Amino acid sequence: MPLPPPPTRRHSNQANNELLFKGCLCALIGLAVLVSPYFIKSPGMQGIVAGASPVGWFALVLGLAFGGLYLRRKFASTRSPGSSR
């Protein structure tokens, strides 16, 4: 008895576009949090924002991960359905 064909997942263009938007937004927020202490004049505020650097790194990595997932989905959708891995 032959095995059934593997399931195929199709993501809508809207879902892909939202993923790209989230990725860009998270990456921009992360970069803003990481770079902003160099432009803040007040030492107190500079220390507060610099203390939030783990949040900035997390947002940057999350944004890059969303962007990578978007590219993976885009690359998978451009391949022909009959091609092998």
Number of C-alpha atoms within 10 A of each C-alpha: 3 4 5 6 6 6 6 7 8 9 11 8 10 9 11 18 12 13 20 20 16 17 23 18 16 23 24 16 18 22 16 14 21 21 15 12 20 10 8 13 9 9 10 10 12 15 12 11 19 18 14 13 17 13 16 23 17 15 23 24 16 19 24 18 16 22 21 15 16 20 15 11 15 14 10 12 13 8 11 8 9 6 6 6 4
